[in-house]
């Protein structure tokens, strides 16, 4: 299981994002950002590809 802290994406939030793959982490992180932080999908996705700080957070993933 891979984990990423929402805080590591640049937001002030302690939510732990989990997923089996990088793609699942990005999907779960995007859903969280939209639902909890009020972001719009246009702010996160660029042609159906997760963009912005979520992608830059991938190197911070931890395997647990």
C-alpha positions as CSV (number, residue, x, y, z in Angstrom):
1,X,0.0,0.0,0.0
2,X,1.4,3.4,-1.0
3,X,0.6,6.4,1.2
4,X,1.0,10.2,0.7
5,X,0.1,12.9,3.2
6,X,-2.1,15.6,1.7
7,X,0.2,18.1,3.5
8,X,3.0,16.9,1.1
9,X,1.0,18.3,-1.8
10,X,1.2,21.8,-0.4
11,X,-2.1,21.9,1.4
12,X,-2.6,22.4,5.2
13,X,-4.2,19.0,5.8
14,X,-3.2,15.8,7.6
15,X,-5.3,13.5,5.5
16,X,-3.5,10.3,4.5
17,X,-4.0,9.3,0.8
18,X,-3.7,5.6,0.1
19,X,-3.5,3.5,-3.0
20,X,-2.0,0.4,-4.5
21,X,-0.4,2.2,-7.5
22,X,0.7,5.7,-8.3
23,X,-2.3,6.1,-10.6
24,X,-4.7,5.1,-7.7
25,X,-2.9,7.6,-5.4
26,X,-3.4,10.4,-7.9
27,X,-7.1,9.5,-8.4
28,X,-7.7,9.3,-4.6
29,X,-5.8,12.6,-4.0
30,X,-7.7,14.4,-6.7
31,X,-11.1,13.2,-5.3
32,X,-10.0,14.3,-1.8
33,X,-8.9,17.8,-3.1
34,X,-12.2,18.3,-4.9
35,X,-14.4,17.0,-2.0
36,X,-12.6,18.4,1.0
37,X,-10.6,21.4,-0.3
38,X,-13.2,22.7,-2.8
39,X,-10.9,22.5,-5.8
40,X,-12.4,22.2,-9.3
41,X,-11.5,19.3,-11.5
42,X,-10.1,21.8,-14.0
43,X,-7.6,22.8,-11.3
44,X,-6.4,19.3,-11.0
45,X,-6.7,17.6,-14.3
46,X,-5.2,18.6,-17.6
47,X,-6.6,16.5,-20.5
48,X,-7.6,13.7,-18.0
49,X,-4.1,13.6,-16.6
50,X,-3.6,14.7,-12.9
51,X,-1.6,17.9,-12.9
52,X,-0.2,20.5,-10.4
53,X,1.2,19.6,-7.0
54,X,-0.2,16.1,-7.0
55,X,2.2,15.0,-9.7
56,X,5.1,16.6,-7.9
57,X,4.3,14.7,-4.8
58,X,4.8,11.2,-6.4
59,X,8.5,11.0,-5.2
60,X,7.2,11.4,-1.6
61,X,5.1,8.2,-1.7
62,X,5.8,5.7,1.0
63,X,5.3,2.0,0.7
64,X,3.6,0.7,3.9
